[in-house]
């Protein structure tokens, strides 16, 4: 947007410049503004795919989305532990600990488009969690003990 301010403030401040003939004239002022909601909408449109949003790390509401699947309390406890540890390192984390099915949670995670998705579920019994890169779709298992470091590396 261009806000045309005219000469109101220029007159009040005595803002004058030399014109092409060397004569002092009062400036005409304008201000350029960017609509934040329009900028966010443009980024969302430019980075989405057929599954939903794919936020860049710098603009994501939450860079990390931790999805807890299953009914085992240990899964939910580990999801919370990972989230707390990431938050202690300055990373904003969205935790999905709803009672919804894994399919619903995964679909919602894709639609929301946080850059890194950490899935805590069946693999926990084997000492692993799954990391997903929302943009590329790459999925890989990492040791629970390495999860936070791996997420931080993925965000770097």
Backbone as CSV, one residue per row, in Angstrom:
resi,resn,N_x,N_y,N_z,CA_x,CA_y,CA_z,C_x,C_y,C_z
1,UNK,0.828,-1.175,0.000,0.000,0.000,0.000,0.877,1.244,0.000
2,UNK,0.405,2.249,-0.680,1.057,3.554,-0.630,0.082,4.507,0.048
3,UNK,0.538,5.095,1.123,-0.279,6.071,1.830,0.188,7.449,1.393
4,UNK,-0.670,8.181,0.705,-0.310,9.506,0.210,-0.586,10.527,1.310
5,UNK,0.490,11.051,1.857,0.384,11.970,2.987,0.303,13.425,2.546
6,UNK,0.590,13.676,1.288,0.530,15.045,0.777,1.580,15.924,1.422
7,UNK,1.156,17.163,1.735,2.113,18.126,2.295,1.834,18.446,3.766
8,UNK,0.854,17.761,4.356,0.457,18.067,5.738,1.650,18.034,6.695
9,UNK,2.387,16.931,6.700,3.515,16.789,7.626,4.734,17.565,7.135
10,UNK,4.896,17.652,5.832,6.022,18.414,5.282,5.901,19.886,5.662
11,UNK,4.682,20.426,5.585,4.475,21.821,5.994,4.774,21.988,7.481
12,UNK,4.283,21.058,8.289,4.475,21.151,9.739,5.950,21.061,10.116
13,UNK,6.712,20.278,9.355,8.133,20.091,9.659,9.044,21.029,8.867
14,UNK,8.461,21.784,7.955,9.259,22.694,7.138,10.195,21.962,6.184
15,UNK,9.740,20.847,5.624,10.580,20.045,4.724,10.553,20.628,3.321
16,UNK,11.696,21.108,2.894,11.803,21.717,1.569,13.025,21.155,0.855
17,UNK,12.932,21.123,-0.467,14.042,20.691,-1.319,14.160,21.673,-2.473
18,UNK,15.301,21.622,-3.134,15.484,22.447,-4.326,14.909,21.710,-5.522
19,UNK,14.086,22.418,-6.311,13.558,21.786,-7.521,14.575,21.929,-8.648
20,UNK,14.189,21.512,-9.862,15.123,21.531,-10.993,15.571,22.944,-11.368
21,UNK,14.831,23.970,-10.898,15.197,25.354,-11.190,15.937,26.015,-10.032
22,UNK,16.248,25.235,-8.996,16.965,25.778,-7.862,16.077,26.511,-6.875
23,UNK,14.770,26.345,-6.995,13.822,27.011,-6.111,13.425,26.061,-4.984
24,UNK,13.322,26.580,-3.743,12.881,25.770,-2.604,11.389,25.482,-2.731
25,UNK,11.050,24.170,-2.641,9.640,23.768,-2.693,9.374,22.783,-1.554
26,UNK,8.134,22.763,-1.088,7.729,21.820,-0.048,7.576,20.439,-0.674
27,UNK,8.084,19.437,0.013,8.003,18.067,-0.516,6.584,17.526,-0.366
28,UNK,6.267,16.571,-1.209,5.027,15.811,-1.087,5.428,14.460,-0.518
29,UNK,4.765,14.065,0.549,5.180,12.853,1.253,4.271,11.664,0.949
30,UNK,4.873,10.498,1.049,4.148,9.241,0.918,4.799,8.211,1.823
31,UNK,4.057,7.199,2.142,4.569,6.135,2.996,4.174,4.798,2.394
32,UNK,5.125,3.891,2.361,4.856,2.556,1.830,4.651,1.599,2.993
33,UNK,3.608,0.813,2.916,3.330,-0.160,3.966,3.102,-1.530,3.369
34,UNK,3.512,-2.546,4.100,3.278,-3.909,3.647,2.229,-4.533,4.559
35,UNK,1.275,-5.190,3.972,0.250,-5.874,4.750,0.786,-7.220,5.201
36,UNK,0.931,-7.389,6.504,1.499,-8.624,7.036,0.654,-9.828,6.625
37,UNK,-0.660,-9.704,6.712,-1.510,-10.847,6.350,-1.361,-11.199,4.879
38,UNK,-1.160,-10.209,4.034,-0.947,-10.492,2.606,0.392,-11.184,2.378
39,UNK,1.400,-10.756,3.106,2.716,-11.386,2.960,2.665,-12.845,3.412
40,UNK,2.002,-13.112,4.532,1.877,-14.485,5.034,1.088,-15.331,4.044
41,UNK,0.008,-14.781,3.506,-0.796,-15.515,2.524,0.024,-15.834,1.277
42,UNK,0.858,-14.905,0.847,1.694,-15.143,-0.329,2.700,-16.262,-0.071
43,UNK,3.309,-16.267,1.107,4.252,-17.337,1.457,3.525,-18.673,1.529
44,UNK,2.361,-18.688,2.160,1.588,-19.931,2.271,1.246,-20.479,0.892
45,UNK,0.821,-19.608,0.002,0.458,-20.048,-1.347,1.676,-20.532,-2.129
46,UNK,2.789,-19.857,-1.962,3.993,-20.211,-2.723,4.662,-21.485,-2.223
47,UNK,4.442,-21.848,-0.957,5.162,-22.996,-0.397,4.281,-24.202,-0.105
48,UNK,3.003,-24.131,-0.418,2.123,-25.266,-0.113,2.253,-26.360,-1.173
49,UNK,1.739,-27.537,-0.827,1.660,-28.628,-1.798,0.255,-29.212,-1.735
50,UNK,0.053,-30.356,-2.361,-1.289,-30.935,-2.417,-1.784,-31.452,-1.068
51,UNK,-0.900,-31.544,-0.077,-1.301,-32.033,1.251,-1.582,-30.903,2.232
52,UNK,-1.072,-29.712,1.945,-1.277,-28.587,2.852,-0.123,-27.612,2.806
53,UNK,0.057,-26.906,3.897,1.107,-25.894,3.995,2.471,-26.538,4.208
54,UNK,3.512,-25.827,3.834,4.913,-26.236,4.064,5.674,-24.988,4.505
55,UNK,5.498,-24.611,5.744,6.103,-23.369,6.222,7.625,-23.414,6.182
56,UNK,8.269,-22.333,5.745,9.716,-22.211,5.937,9.984,-22.079,7.442
57,UNK,11.122,-22.551,7.888,11.437,-22.524,9.322,11.285,-21.116,9.897
58,UNK,11.760,-20.110,9.184,11.749,-18.741,9.705,10.343,-18.183,9.905
59,UNK,9.356,-18.716,9.212,7.997,-18.186,9.302,6.996,-19.129,9.961
60,UNK,7.431,-20.326,10.271,6.511,-21.321,10.834,5.999,-20.877,12.200
61,UNK,4.695,-21.035,12.450,4.181,-20.730,13.787,4.891,-21.567,14.854
62,UNK,5.192,-22.800,14.505,5.977,-23.714,15.334,6.920,-24.446,14.385
63,UNK,8.214,-24.354,14.558,9.120,-25.083,13.673,8.999,-26.599,13.813
64,UNK,8.554,-27.060,14.988,8.491,-28.504,15.252,7.086,-28.888,15.708
65,UNK,6.613,-29.991,15.147,5.305,-30.552,15.509,5.566,-31.961,16.026
66,UNK,5.337,-32.185,17.310,5.518,-33.510,17.905,4.157,-34.194,17.931
67,UNK,4.084,-35.363,17.279,2.837,-36.120,17.196,2.985,-37.393,18.022
68,UNK,2.160,-37.518,19.052,2.157,-38.714,19.901,1.043,-39.635,19.411
69,UNK,1.405,-40.878,19.052,0.402,-41.817,18.545,0.301,-43.029,19.461
70,UNK,-0.874,-43.605,19.512,-1.081,-44.786,20.340,-1.757,-44.435,21.647
71,UNK,-1.842,-45.438,22.510,-2.539,-45.254,23.785,-1.625,-45.409,24.989
72,UNK,-0.385,-45.768,24.749,0.570,-46.010,25.824,1.000,-44.681,26.451
73,UNK,0.888,-44.567,27.749,1.262,-43.328,28.440,2.730,-42.988,28.225
74,UNK,3.582,-44.001,28.060,5.010,-43.749,27.830,5.227,-42.934,26.557
75,UNK,4.390,-43.156,25.544,4.488,-42.398,24.290,4.218,-40.921,24.557
76,UNK,3.163,-40.641,25.293,2.807,-39.256,25.586,3.852,-38.596,26.483
77,UNK,4.382,-39.352,27.431,5.431,-38.818,28.303,6.683,-38.469,27.505
78,UNK,7.068,-39.349,26.581,8.265,-39.093,25.765,8.042,-37.914,24.823
79,UNK,6.858,-37.810,24.262,6.544,-36.672,23.393,6.683,-35.368,24.171
80,UNK,6.168,-35.341,25.375,6.281,-34.146,26.223,7.733,-33.867,26.595
81,UNK,8.497,-34.914,26.880,9.901,-34.728,27.248,10.675,-34.112,26.087
82,UNK,10.472,-34.639,24.880,11.156,-34.100,23.700,10.761,-32.639,23.498
83,UNK,9.480,-32.350,23.614,9.007,-30.973,23.436,9.626,-30.038,24.469
84,UNK,9.641,-30.454,25.731,10.227,-29.611,26.792,11.709,-29.355,26.535
85,UNK,12.419,-30.391,26.097,13.853,-30.224,25.850,14.100,-29.269,24.679
86,UNK,13.292,-29.371,23.638,13.426,-28.442,22.511,13.081,-27.018,22.943
87,UNK,12.016,-26.870,23.714,11.632,-25.546,24.200,12.716,-24.945,25.086
88,UNK,13.394,-25.774,25.872,14.496,-25.295,26.713,15.646,-24.771,25.860
89,UNK,15.711,-25.207,24.621,16.743,-24.744,23.688,16.214,-23.645,22.763
90,UNK,15.050,-23.098,23.096,14.524,-21.952,22.360,13.688,-22.279,21.133
91,UNK,13.258,-23.527,20.993,12.461,-23.927,19.832,10.990,-24.001,20.238
92,UNK,10.130,-23.332,19.487,8.691,-23.434,19.733,8.188,-24.761,19.184
93,UNK,7.388,-25.456,19.977,6.938,-26.807,19.628,5.427,-26.911,19.791
94,UNK,4.788,-27.520,18.807,3.370,-27.868,18.894,3.289,-29.359,19.187
95,UNK,2.594,-29.728,20.253,2.453,-31.138,20.620,1.018,-31.574,20.347
96,UNK,0.873,-32.645,19.567,-0.449,-33.219,19.318,-0.602,-34.438,20.212
97,UNK,-1.290,-34.246,21.321,-1.516,-35.344,22.262,-3.009,-35.661,22.360
98,UNK,-3.737,-35.344,21.290,-5.175,-35.634,21.268,-5.421,-37.138,21.239
99,UNK,-6.633,-37.515,21.508,-7.032,-38.924,21.474,-7.391,-39.365,20.052
100,UNK,-7.168,-38.553,19.061,-7.504,-38.866,17.668,-6.631,-40.003,17.141
101,UNK,-7.064,-40.600,16.046,-6.305,-41.697,15.433,-5.009,-41.169,14.829
102,UNK,-4.008,-42.045,14.652,-2.767,-41.611,14.012,-3.012,-40.997,12.629
103,UNK,-3.911,-41.578,11.849,-4.188,-41.044,10.513,-4.690,-39.617,10.543
104,UNK,-5.572,-39.327,11.480,-6.093,-37.966,11.628,-4.968,-37.023,12.048
105,UNK,-4.153,-37.458,12.988,-3.044,-36.619,13.450,-2.041,-36.352,12.329
106,UNK,-1.712,-37.392,11.548,-0.761,-37.210,10.451,-1.330,-36.273,9.389
107,UNK,-2.609,-36.438,9.059,-3.236,-35.559,8.069,-3.230,-34.110,8.555
108,UNK,-3.542,-33.910,9.825,-3.528,-32.558,10.379,-2.119,-31.974,10.379
109,UNK,-1.130,-32.796,10.688,0.258,-32.328,10.675,0.655,-31.890,9.267
110,UNK,0.245,-32.645,8.261,0.553,-32.286,6.869,-0.128,-30.969,6.500
111,UNK,-1.393,-30.821,6.867,-2.139,-29.609,6.527,-1.512,-28.381,7.179
112,UNK,-1.135,-28.497,8.460,-0.565,-27.355,9.184,0.833,-27.011,8.699
113,UNK,1.600,-28.002,8.263,2.855,-27.752,7.576,4.046,-27.296,8.378
114,UNK,4.143,-27.676,9.653,5.342,-27.315,10.407,6.543,-28.013,9.765
115,UNK,7.699,-27.362,9.712,8.841,-27.904,8.966,9.317,-29.287,9.402
116,UNK,9.369,-29.532,10.709,9.846,-30.828,11.207,8.736,-31.471,12.028
117,UNK,8.427,-32.716,11.696,7.418,-33.473,12.429,8.130,-34.625,13.131
118,UNK,7.937,-34.724,14.435,8.508,-35.812,15.227,7.355,-36.730,15.614
119,UNK,7.440,-37.989,15.187,6.394,-38.957,15.511,6.900,-39.868,16.622
120,UNK,6.204,-39.816,17.752,6.519,-40.694,18.876,5.385,-41.708,18.936
121,UNK,5.729,-42.981,18.740,4.685,-44.003,18.699,5.248,-45.392,18.849
122,UNK,4.884,-46.276,17.904,5.285,-47.687,17.967,6.785,-47.887,18.124
123,UNK,7.564,-47.057,17.455,9.011,-47.217,17.490,9.629,-47.002,18.854
124,UNK,8.888,-46.353,19.742,9.439,-46.048,21.066,9.872,-47.309,21.798
125,UNK,9.142,-48.406,21.625,9.509,-49.675,22.275,10.886,-50.142,21.817
126,UNK,11.259,-49.783,20.593,12.576,-50.122,20.060,13.593,-49.011,20.237
127,UNK,13.208,-47.960,20.961,14.141,-46.870,21.251,14.299,-45.851,20.143
128,UNK,13.308,-45.770,19.225,13.420,-44.808,18.128,12.149,-43.969,17.999
129,UNK,12.323,-42.804,17.400,11.210,-41.953,16.980,11.423,-41.654,15.502
130,UNK,10.377,-41.195,14.858,10.476,-40.882,13.433,10.535,-39.377,13.242
131,UNK,11.457,-38.927,12.396,11.529,-37.520,12.014,11.055,-37.409,10.579
132,UNK,10.200,-36.427,10.334,9.693,-36.183,8.986,10.018,-34.758,8.582
133,UNK,10.505,-34.609,7.367,10.721,-33.291,6.783,9.460,-32.968,5.992
134,UNK,8.699,-31.993,6.426,7.409,-31.715,5.788,7.567,-31.322,4.327
135,UNK,8.605,-30.570,3.994,8.774,-30.088,2.626,9.144,-31.207,1.667
136,UNK,10.115,-32.043,2.058,10.595,-33.089,1.148,9.845,-34.401,1.306
137,UNK,9.199,-34.576,2.453,8.517,-35.841,2.722,9.440,-36.926,3.245
138,UNK,10.732,-36.612,3.390,11.696,-37.606,3.886,11.326,-38.028,5.306
139,UNK,11.377,-39.340,5.548,11.115,-39.902,6.878,12.314,-40.742,7.277
140,UNK,12.721,-40.604,8.539,13.822,-41.440,9.026,13.668,-41.671,10.515
141,UNK,14.130,-42.826,10.940,14.098,-43.148,12.358,15.411,-42.734,12.997
142,UNK,15.310,-42.178,14.197,16.498,-41.800,14.966,16.320,-42.313,16.388
143,UNK,17.428,-42.559,17.037,17.381,-42.996,18.434,16.737,-41.905,19.283
144,UNK,15.943,-42.325,20.241,15.275,-41.371,21.131,16.300,-40.428,21.756
145,UNK,17.428,-40.973,22.165,18.466,-40.161,22.811,19.023,-39.086,21.882
146,UNK,18.936,-39.306,20.566,19.473,-38.357,19.588,18.405,-37.445,18.992
147,UNK,17.158,-37.635,19.368,16.049,-36.939,18.712,16.195,-35.420,18.758
148,UNK,16.471,-34.874,19.919,16.557,-33.415,20.041,17.700,-32.871,19.192
149,UNK,18.861,-33.500,19.254,20.004,-33.047,18.454,19.696,-33.142,16.963
150,UNK,19.018,-34.198,16.558,18.667,-34.371,15.140,17.664,-33.312,14.687
151,UNK,16.718,-32.991,15.541,15.749,-31.944,15.198,16.459,-30.601,15.076
152,UNK,17.318,-30.290,16.030,18.060,-29.024,15.974,18.896,-28.939,14.705
153,UNK,19.514,-30.042,14.308,20.302,-30.062,13.071,19.403,-29.842,11.858
154,UNK,18.217,-30.424,11.879,17.289,-30.264,10.755,16.801,-28.821,10.628
155,UNK,16.735,-28.118,11.732,16.271,-26.730,11.718,17.372,-25.747,11.337
156,UNK,18.614,-26.176,11.442,19.752,-25.271,11.185,19.885,-24.930,9.713
